[in-house]
Each structure stands twice: as structure tokens, then as C-alpha cells.
Amino acid sequence: MAERKQPLRVAMIGYKFMGKAHSHAYRDLPFYFDTEFEPVLQVLGGRHREAVEDAARKWGWREVETDWRRIMERKDIDIIDIVSPNNTHSDIVMAAAQCGKHIICEKPLAMDVPQAERMLQAVQHAGVKHMICFNYRFVPAVAFVKRLIEQGILGQLYHLRATFLQDWIMDPEFPLVWRLRREVCGSGALGDLMAHSIDLARYLIGEISEVSGMLETFIKKRPSGEMADGLRAQADGAGLGEVDVDDAAIMMARFDNGCLGVFEASRFAKGNRCGNRLEINGSKGSIRWDMEKMNELQLYLEDDPLGIQGFRTIHCTEEIHPYSGRYWPAGHSIGYEHTFINMVNAFVEAYSRNECPTPNFLDGFRCQQVLSAVETSSTEKRWAPVG
Ligand code: SOE
């Protein structure tokens, strides 16, 4: 008989794309990881009863609640997981921290730096555990890049080239969904996509000290509408509205350790669906990673014999690679959803050691500082310091 695990009761606020990814991760965690605590999908929160009930039924949540404030006082909830739009994060975090709940929050953490700082102070003051969902840190190939860098395999780091390219809003008829409205999301490709690249850069290379940024909105007006599922949307016939966030963001960055970074995030890069890519060049070698082939790395090492030098492909599913043995035998690929399982595992493992997981709100706050510096630089047409 399997040993009974201790429950970690989760209430999740929001139930769209990220809600699906998180629900799946909670459900599948015990399948792959032998953790002391096991997430219980206790309450799913959302404003529209019918839709939230439907999601709860599909994904296995026990109860639903249409007013998230009612969840906070409940004694039978340990974790509040926030997957609702960006402008809701702060209120939910402040209330959850005050009620002593542990918090998992989607990115970007906040709408701006002062708000992110208040959220960070609130969780620190409350002494609760907190995590920000930069899920790409948990791609095994990315975790392996981190290991290679720490082992000095790439030598001294000179360059990072990071892109996050998508194309789902290129049709001018694609509606003005919440992800394109500043009052709801804070920024466009910058906070949605480049936030991930900035986090990977901080994780792999180190802190960014100054940036030069450029933001552009290609399509200035769109028909009113809202997100459906995944990255699809529906117009509601309520006329045209103004797009007040960036469609594309570019950043040049200087790192504290002397490394130089070039970043590009766009929702107007035809043919790129999830073009989250990295190239790092060091004194001894270079490495490339592409989320669309997430299990692979391209590695070039200068010590390879002359004549056979070149980028080799490594499939990061061997026993030596991070997360090996959790999923399938070598060569049997894993996918996007596993990044969330690994992330939830990091939370649960840290929780059982009574530690705060990483990445956490400090990482969310630091990322927010970089996002804000890009906006300052773009508006004022000058280099901007971070922080
Ligand atoms: C949409 O652009 C989106 O779902 C982002 O919100 C996610 O953070 C990214 O991982 C994939 O694309």
C-alpha cells in the first residue's frame, strides 16, 4: 500500500491557459515525484460560475468560489495560486499574505516596480513561502545549461542572445484582449515574453545593471473582445479600441559581470509560436537552446579536435541530465507541461524543507526592475540603470 502523504491544499484564482497548466501540474506531481506533501486541488476561483464549474469538473477541483476574497479566511487552504490577469495579482497577494497563505503567482509579478516591492515586503513580513512562475527555468536542458556554466565548461561568458518570438496577434482583426490592455496587463510582449528571457538571463548569467530599450506597437486599434482558451480570442462586437501596450520589445543589456545581452520579444514574428531561444558565447564554447525543440541543446566546445569542431546536438534526457529518472528512458521527450510539474515540485520540496523556493518574489521584483528600465529607456531614448 502506498504511504499516505500530507496534503497541501491549494486554492487557485483563475482558470484559463495557465490555470490548465497549473492544474495539470498539481495532479501529475505525485505520478512522477515522491514528495512528502501532495497538492490537493481544493478550490478553483473565478468570477463566472458556469465557466469556473466547467473548468473545475474537467481538471479535478473539489469546489468552486466566485469571490476570491472569501477563500482567504478559510482555514483549510494552505496555498493561493494566482493565474488571473496581471492587474489582479497585487490585491490577491496582499490579502493572501495577510491571512498567512503561501503564494504561487504567475508572471509578471506586478504592474510596476513599487507594486512589486510592496508585494515582496508583504510576503517577507508575513513569513510565507512564495514563488513566481518562471517555468522555463525548469526545462531540463535549461537546468543543464546552468550546470555547464557553473562547471566553467563555457569559460568566461561574453554574450547572451535571447529571443521570445510569437505571432498569435498578427491579424489586425485579433481582438483587444486583456493581454493588450495596459490597465490590465501592464505591458505587452515586454512583460509577457521578455520577462521570461530576463529571468533566464538572471538565472544563467547574473544581474543586469543597465539597459537600452525600444518598444513598438504595430497595430494601434483592434476590435473589442476577450481571450477564449489557450491563445485564441473572440470579438464581442463592441467596436474598436486603442492598443496601448507594445507588440514588440528590444533590449540591449549590460550585466554586472561584464557580459553583454541582446534581447528581442515580439508577437509579430511570423511562424514563431513559442520561439523562446538562447545563445550564450563564452571563452571556451557556445551553447544554443530553443523551446520549440526543448529537450535539445546545441553545444560547441573549442577543445574538440580540429576538423571535427562544430555544434553538436545533445538530447537532454540521459541519466546525467537534470530530472533524469523522473519521466521516461533516454530519448523519450518531455513537453511544456513538465516544466510546470518540475516547478510545482520545486515549491513542494522547498516547503517540506521549510525553505522559500526559487524563483520567488525577489526574482519577480528584480525582473520588474529590468522591465521598468526598458520602458524608461524607450520613452526617454537613453540608457537606463536597473533599480
Ligand atoms: C502568451 O504569450 C504566453 O502564454 C505567455 O503568457 C507565457 O508566459 C509564455 O510562456 C507562452 O506564451
Residues whose N, C-alpha, C, O or C-beta is under 5 A from the ligand:
A	BS01	SOE	D192
